[in-house]
Amino acid sequence: MKICVAGQGAFGQKHLDALKRIDGVEFASLVGGNQEQTAEVAKKYGIPHWTGDLGEGIARADAVILATPTQMHFRQGEQVMRAGKHVLIEIPVADSVEDSEKLAQIQKETGVVAMGGHVRRFNPSHQWVHKRIEKGELKVLQMDVQTYFFRRKNINAAGKPRSWTDHLLWHHAAHTIDLFQYQAGESISDCYAVQGLQHPELKIAMDLGIVAKVPSGAILTLSLSFNNDGPIGSFFRYICDNGTYKAYYDDLSDGKDNKIDLSKVDVSMDGIELIDREFIAAIREKREPNGSLAQLLPCMRTLGKLEQIIDPQRKAHA
């Protein structure tokens, strides 16, 4: 299967690392903005073709992974699907409910495999919890989550400058909002949010608090900050009817810090590799993937509601 990766930055390279470990995958093209960096990354991974033109990459591939700036996702996602190619769009698939719903509709019209990069569904830690929920051994009563970074400059996960700015609500909260609904097995029925001050240069809110509830009564408490001077990432505490579990990326422990062995949960401990494997498997098996655009709409609609709460001016014009 010939894959085009769009985005030469930190997450594009994470996908390239993951795809190297999947049998039957061939790099068709690397599409990037900065052509000097794109050429450098293409040579590093042995990719024979690189370009700044997404159309060129699409033409050479069976499927495309979009690890590009968020504001490009809708236009590029539509371009890939209209060309009849399968697409994996990194989180968030769009930065509005309207564009998310349009993308899901385009997928229906074209019939291609289209999914979002909601990697928390695939991390072995969260998979372990999900499998116990499916067996009826666990029920989530509350998810308590902290997503913390320390940001003063607009740099990516590799520490390099970038042309866009990520967002606590539409990017980082999207991971947890989707995961909460996935683990609870229900869509959020009630949600509230407050945000702190904006950064004077980055023009984004630096602190955000969210609470939410599903009809069965399970609740979510989510704290997000770009002001935390300490360990970065998302820390998940599952408070369940039959135990408490703490997840951090691909690691899991119980409420008393006893580490849980996740080595047999899936074929890899790398969540990015697992999401890429699901994308490729869904294409080969001609089925809907876990994390399809349609499955992610409840998450995007909840983010839209939360945005209207924290941004009354946008609500007035909605």
Sequence and secondary structure as in RCSB ss.txt:
>XXXX:A:sequence
MKICVAGQGAFGQKHLDALKRIDGVEFASLVGGNQEQTAEVAKKYGIPHWTGDLGEGIARADAVILATPTQMHFR
QGEQVMRAGKHVLIEIPVADSVEDSEKLAQIQKETGVVAMGGHVRRFNPSHQWVHKRIEKGELKVLQMDVQTYFF
RRKNINAAGKPRSWTDHLLWHHAAHTIDLFQYQAGESISDCYAVQGLQHPELKIAMDLGIVAKVPSGAILTLSLS
FNNDGPIGSFFRYICDNGTYKAYYDDLSDGKDNKIDLSKVDVSMDGIELIDREFIAAIREKREPNGSLAQLLPCM
RTLGKLEQIIDPQRKAHA
>XXXX:A:secstr
 EEEEE  SHHHHHHHHHHTTSTT EEEEEE SSHHHHHHHHHHHT S EES HHHHHHH SEEEE S GGGHHH
HHHHHHHTT EEEEES S SSHHHHHHHHHHHHHH   EEEE GGGTSHHHHHHHHHHHTTS  EEEEEEEEE B
 SS B TTS B SS   IIIIIIHHHHHHHHHHHTS   EEEEEE  B TTT SBSEEEEEEE TTS EEEEEEE
SB  S  EEEEEEEETTEEEEEETTEEEETT  B   TTTSS S HHHHHHHHHHHHHHHTS  TTBHHHHHHHH
HHHHHHHHHH HHHHHH 
